[in-house]
Amino acid sequence: MATRVIEESDVGAQVREEVRAWLEENHDEDRPLREWRQMLLDSGYGIPTFPKDWYGRGYSGGVARVVAEEFKRAGAWGLAGGMARSLASPTIVEHGDDEQRRRFIPPALLGDETWCQLFSEPGAGSDLAGVTTSAALHGDEFIINGQKVWTSGATSDTDYGMLVCRTDWDVPKHQGISWIAFPMKQPGVEIRPLKQMTGGAGFNEVFITDARAPAENVIGGVNQGWRVTTTTLAHERAGGVVVGLDEFTARRDGHQPADPRREQYRLLAQMPKMSDIAKEYGRNTDPVYRQEIVKHYILGEVTRLTMERGRVERKAGRPGPEGSTLKIQRNHVARLQRLLAPSMMGPAALLVGQDAPYKGAIPMQVLSSCGPMIFAGTDEIQHNIIAERILGLPKEPAIDIDVPFREVRTSGRRPT
Ligand SMILES: Cc1cc2nc3c(=O)[nH]c(=O)nc-3n(C[C@H](O)[C@H](O)[C@H](O)COP(=O)(O)OP(=O)(O)OC[C@H]3O[C@@H](n4cnc5c(N)ncnc54)[C@H](O)[C@@H]3O)c2cc1C
């Protein structure tokens, strides 16, 4: 109840009126998508949390949610989705210079240029600051060599990668990193899909051999990339507010970039409630299943309410630990769900395809549920963050943060 009172503040109510009026005047289902997106970009409603001068309206997350509700009510499309919107654009808004903001943000949000995230390497995942992909400056461009892995959604259509790479080997590891807007469509970039147990291939290995990036594509300054990287990761963990329908929701104008993960998202959207599965498979009178279903429901509700509370506290200027605990909580719910649904359904839970129960959503949930336990920082890394930053426990011992990175022994490549 308290949450609703704060959410529906005067500002929220006024913004709701304004958005309704704007949609009333401008929303037309027959308008070409590209033209509509340009209007969104110009109005600032596409990403209302961005600054007023940079394609947004400077709204808080709570007020932006009001905008999102109105767009949903109107069934209106949003700006182009994917990592271009969720990760690259907010990072460049925060750390790019004006020229870079003008160059990269509009094409990303209009859907003209797509992005992927070139962070993880075979020897640098949780320890991301240990990247060994190297970028060496030659004249006015960097020459880049190395290997990235688990690159989600990268295809031959992808235009840019958010490349985290080493630009100085003679300083401690966090101080020699740069974040580069890396052109993907060039010789020396080889994308190799990784086949997953879900049947899809949403990830890739990306091999980079003597590829190039203009020096002006460094975001946030050479060797200043660690703070830029942590901004990208913060946006990844937080999820952000999405205004309007996006590419995963439906198709329109054929304006839908190729994304190998679409089938996975489509199936997961069909996931039924645990209580509905129980009724359908005659488990709703079984006291053991009833206990588990209620536990799943309560955990889900606690997670939802924690999210709400975190939002209200942040809005009131009292940021708490909710952001760090939420990712772990969501994964607890997913773990319980992946045991409970197949247990109620028996062998039917193994079926895939259009004729399968719930069109095959259950095996897809079981097989893909481990992803969120790993990306954007594994559960163990989240536990470390909670232990150190929230509970004030002693820091993990580290022997490699004060010495020049060149002297640190890693399994990654070395500079030539
Ligand atoms: C669905 C999905 C999408 C992804 N998309 C992308 C992407 O688009 N771009 C990208 O760059 N990367 C992506 N990743 C990669 C992801 O960021 C890494 O997998 C993650 O950071 C973990 O790194 P790692 O796989 O190298 O595991 P490691 O870091 O080698 O960890 C192995 C195990 O050791 C544990 N561990 C490691 N360090 C510690 C510690 N200090 N304390 C306790 N336990 C520890 C980990 O929790 C884990 O269980 C994606 C991963 C997944 C699952």
The ligand as an ORCA input file, in Angstrom:
! r2SCAN-3c Opt
* xyz 0 1
  C      23.558    -16.537    -20.444
  C      24.914    -15.901    -20.447
  C      25.154    -14.806    -21.257
  C      26.415    -14.231    -21.294
  N      26.636    -13.207    -22.172
  C      27.842    -12.641    -22.238
  C      28.129    -11.600    -23.182
  O      27.273    -11.229    -23.993
  N      29.338    -11.050    -23.212
  C      30.330    -11.433    -22.345
  O      31.397    -10.849    -22.406
  N      30.141    -12.451    -21.459
  C      28.919    -13.069    -21.396
  N      28.688    -14.105    -20.524
  C      29.808    -14.601    -19.731
  C      29.704    -14.312    -18.241
  O      29.887    -12.965    -17.973
  C      30.765    -15.193    -17.545
  O      30.415    -16.532    -17.794
  C      30.785    -14.932    -16.064
  O      31.351    -13.673    -15.786
  C      31.611    -16.023    -15.321
  O      32.863    -16.131    -15.878
  P      33.474    -17.558    -16.310
  O      32.432    -18.255    -17.142
  O      34.805    -17.328    -16.894
  O      33.588    -18.374    -14.956
  P      34.782    -18.271    -13.908
  O      35.036    -16.852    -13.571
  O      35.948    -19.072    -14.391
  O      34.144    -18.976    -12.651
  C      34.053    -20.409    -12.530
  C      33.421    -20.725    -11.194
  O      34.269    -20.210    -10.130
  C      33.506    -19.354     -9.282
  N      34.353    -18.231     -8.851
  C      35.166    -17.479     -9.629
  N      35.759    -16.517     -8.885
  C      35.310    -16.669     -7.614
  C      35.552    -15.982     -6.388
  N      36.382    -14.934     -6.342
  N      34.884    -16.414     -5.280
  C      34.028    -17.474     -5.331
  N      33.766    -18.181     -6.471
  C      34.401    -17.776     -7.591
  C      32.379    -18.835    -10.143
  O      31.272    -18.427     -9.362
  C      32.060    -20.057    -11.011
  O      31.208    -20.931    -10.308
  C      27.464    -14.728    -20.469
  C      27.219    -15.835    -19.648
  C      25.968    -16.432    -19.637
  C      25.738    -17.629    -18.780
*
